Amino acid sequence: MPPTPDLASNRDSRGAGSALEPIAIIGAACRFSGYASSQARLWQMLSSGMTGWAANAGSRFVADAFWHPTANRSGTFNTRGVHLLRQDPAVFDNDFFGISGLEAEAIDPNQRMMLELAYETFENAGISMEQLQGSDTGVYCAVPYNDYDHIIARDPETSPVYRFTGTGPALMANRVSYIFDLKGPSMSIDTACSSTLVALHEACRALRAGDTTQILIGGSNLILDPDKLTVMSSMQFLSDSGRCFSFDARGSGYGRGEGVAAILLKPLHTAIRDGDAIRGLIRGSAVGSDGKTTGITMPSPDAQYHTIMRAYESAGLDPCNTLYVEAHGTGTAAGDECEMTAFHRAFCQNRKGNLLVNSVKANLGHTEAVSGLAGLFKALMMLERGIITPHPTLETVNRKLDLVNRGIEVCTWMH
């Protein structure tokens, strides 16, 4: 977490059209589990060490009917809790968006909430619907799991007329472009848990290339059906408690979480020219792949290290000057250890003092396709306030991470 940038000096030193020009965040909106139904409430949750975990799935499905203590028992799951939005995903004002009731019935709640969050983000940026209409605005959205399509496909006799467009992955972004009459590039991106960050990376590249004037980045992750839980449980992805014990000795898998979030991006020089309220800057980014590891779901510390270094190189920053890193921190044995190995190599070779780390998953669970934006929102709010929030549930640091010898410290109190 480098110091807050001076916007004017960035404009003078890099200049309009520079390939390395920072990208400004000029609007944002989010809803996460439990109390965190807005940006203000998310900050209250983070700063007070609260979590959005709930003991059951509420009205979504009868979780007890699927629970079994053995993780790999077919048709069951071993997790006891989940991080859910308090908002009922079935509630949607279709008339507000000019959508008929018949069509709205077929639209995936992820798409419906993406429309709501897009509206809130444009409103947060101070952009009216009249200004948006016909504008050169792009939309890059993460693709969630297709729970809703599975639900409405179970009985062919009652399958909605508009199911094909209502649940199609491409429509996550395209429906936003259609409803708001946006003429810029519109694409849905599926790279699993990195989807919103890959969308962010591609959006920054497009803005620097002049492909469009501004881009909305968004994603939604709703847990509507037990099927994905049973599949994940059989592969032993999930913790039995339904929580993410990031960096903790109790970590044995991750806890799933719901979330919907969006941000609006613009090149820095045009944001300054237009008088936009600038929340933060994206100075650089990079995307990579693990390549061939011991298994297709297993991470590579070497690949993570090289991606970190390329991101810092693109930003023109020295990793050793970084005080804090918002980690992925799933609370899985392989994931946390791999990440800390990469962090030690990238950030801790020539530094004074410990590198501080934390993960928003300890508060919100793993929001999967939206997890990148969840971490970004947390980092953005901490930068705005100059405060690093504490880990809400850490008891005993996982000794396998070897954090003391690596010069890494988990934040357990407000910095």
Stockholm file with secondary structure:
# STOCKHOLM 1.0

chainA/1-415         MPPTPDLASNRDSRGAGSALEPIAIIGAACRFSGYASSQARLWQMLSSGMTGWAANAGSRFVADAFWHPTANRSGTFNTRGVHLLRQDPAVFDNDFFGISGLEAEAIDPNQRMMLELAYETFENAGISMEQLQGSDTGVYCAVPYNDYDHIIARDPETSPVYRFTGTGPALMANRVSYIFDLKGPSMSIDTACSSTLVALHEACRALRAGDTTQILIGGSNLILDPDKLTVMSSMQFLSDSGRCFSFDARGSGYGRGEGVAAILLKPLHTAIRDGDAIRGLIRGSAVGSDGKTTGITMPSPDAQYHTIMRAYESAGLDPCNTLYVEAHGTGTAAGDECEMTAFHRAFCQNRKGNLLVNSVKANLGHTEAVSGLAGLFKALMMLERGIITPHPTLETVNRKLDLVNRGIEVCTWMH
#=GR chainA/1-415 SS CCCCCCHHHHHHHHCTTCTTCCEEEEEEEEEESTTCSSHHHHHHHHHHTCCCEESSCTTSCCGGGTBCSSTTSTTCBCCCCEECCSSCTTCCCTTTTTCCHHHHHHSCHHHHHHHHHHHHHHHHTTCCHHHHTTCCEEEEEECCCCHHHHHHTSCGGGCCTTHHHHHCTTHHHHHHHHHTTCCSCEEEECCGGGHHHHHHHHHHHHHHTTSCSEEEEEEEECCCCSHHHHHHHHTTCBCTTSCCCTTBTTCSSBCBBCEEEEEEEEEHHHHHHTTCCCCEEECCCCCCCCCSCSSTTCCCHHHHHHHHHHHHHHHTCCGGGCCEEECCCCCCHHHHHHHHHHHHHHHSSSCSSCEEEECTHHHHCBCGGGHHHHHHHHHHHHHHHTCCCCCSSCCSBCGGGCHHHHTEEECCSCC
#=GC SS_cons         CCCCCCHHHHHHHHCTTCTTCCEEEEEEEEEESTTCSSHHHHHHHHHHTCCCEESSCTTSCCGGGTBCSSTTSTTCBCCCCEECCSSCTTCCCTTTTTCCHHHHHHSCHHHHHHHHHHHHHHHHTTCCHHHHTTCCEEEEEECCCCHHHHHHTSCGGGCCTTHHHHHCTTHHHHHHHHHTTCCSCEEEECCGGGHHHHHHHHHHHHHHTTSCSEEEEEEEECCCCSHHHHHHHHTTCBCTTSCCCTTBTTCSSBCBBCEEEEEEEEEHHHHHHTTCCCCEEECCCCCCCCCSCSSTTCCCHHHHHHHHHHHHHHHTCCGGGCCEEECCCCCCHHHHHHHHHHHHHHHSSSCSSCEEEECTHHHHCBCGGGHHHHHHHHHHHHHHHTCCCCCSSCCSBCGGGCHHHHTEEECCSCC
//
